[in-house]
Amino acid sequence: MSDARATPDPQADSAFGTMVALTDTVAPWAIRVAATLRLADLIAPDGASADTILKGLEAAGESVHPEAVRRLLRYLASLGVFDHDGPAGLYRPTRLSELMREDSPVSMRDWWLLDGAMCRLDRTPVLMLDAVRTGEPVYERLFGRDVWTDLAGSPPLAASFEKAMAHKTRISLDSIIEAVDWRALGDVVDVGGGHGLLLEAVLRVSPEARGIVFDTPAGVATARAHLAGSPVAGRTGFVEGDFFAAWPTGADTYILMNVLHNWSDDDAVAVLRRGAEALGSTGRLLVIETIVGGAGDQRSLARLDIMMLLFCGGKERSLPQYEELAARAGLTVAGSHPTSFGLAILELRPAGSP
């Protein structure tokens, strides 16, 4: 008679643990709740008790269940978001919780706010099966409007989206500036420039250049506010518009950062054709994107590619795919400059130019 007891299978146990971790939905939302309640801001560098944190929530006007908050704190400590000193009963900050602090220079709090734009995007995977079956974005099915109409119709949502994108730009700026000799620039236009962070960085290392932020009225207002006190303010102009319509002309260099991946191939070609019109015969367009198969984190890029499908119908692309889009728009990829951050700067010029 055989022994009915199963023989332990270490590989199966490991696979099970991996799949449980991959399919976990509790940790992501616990972190978002913590960011929304500003729990990290309520914990002093030397720590805070649960009672102190609860008093801080009460002072901030938050209506919470005390026992539920204690359970949430204990769970977050198990994840390493906070340290918990059991004997002292104190929760202490960590490198992870620093990312949730409002006043931190590395803060990513806007990415996790439950009422922010990024959290709306993060809800779209619940309809992933529909997107896989149709190849179409599902954002509108959840929220009643496509993502760009939704952002345009809600200033608070648009502001939260811009802040999240500004953080993404800020942490990649040094690598972008190091990858290209920006000192050789003449006048430059940052198309869809948002806060103006990239244009500001470029003008700082290009003392003879002048620049323009070309964006929607909301984007231009944000850039004006950011650049008003900048040392490069006197060399910066602003033009309101739509990158699907005519671009400002007469510049030597145009920059298009993290724009094309938001759009389908046909829409991306439409944007590039507007760029080709503005370039004339001698200008250049610098497209800054992460490249499939390039130097960037390909696992993160694969995740982002799925998210682009879900919320806007865009996609991440390989270098040959960008070369194909450029050719359709009458442009050619004249060079590719990798950055240490994992982005690539593609230099596009009019087809047939020297």
Secondary structure, 3 states (H helix, E strand, C coil): CCCCCCCCCHHHHHHHHHHHHHCCCHHHHHHHHHHHHCCHHHCCCCCEEHHHHHHHHHHCCCCCCHHHHHHHHHHHHHHCCCEEECCCCEEECCHHHHCCCCCCCCCCHHHCCCCCHHHHHHCHHHHHHHHHHHCCCCHHHHHCCCHHHHHHCCHHHHHHHHHHHHHHHHHHHHHHHHHCCHHHCCCEEEECCCCCHHHHHHHHCCCCCCEEEEECHHHHHHHHHHHCCCCCHHHEEEEECCCCCCCCCCCCEEEEECCHHHCCHHHHHHHHHHHHHHHCCCCEEEEEEEEECCCCCHHHHHHHHHHHHHHCCCCCEEHHHHHHHHHHCCEEEEEEEECCCCEEEEEEEECCCC
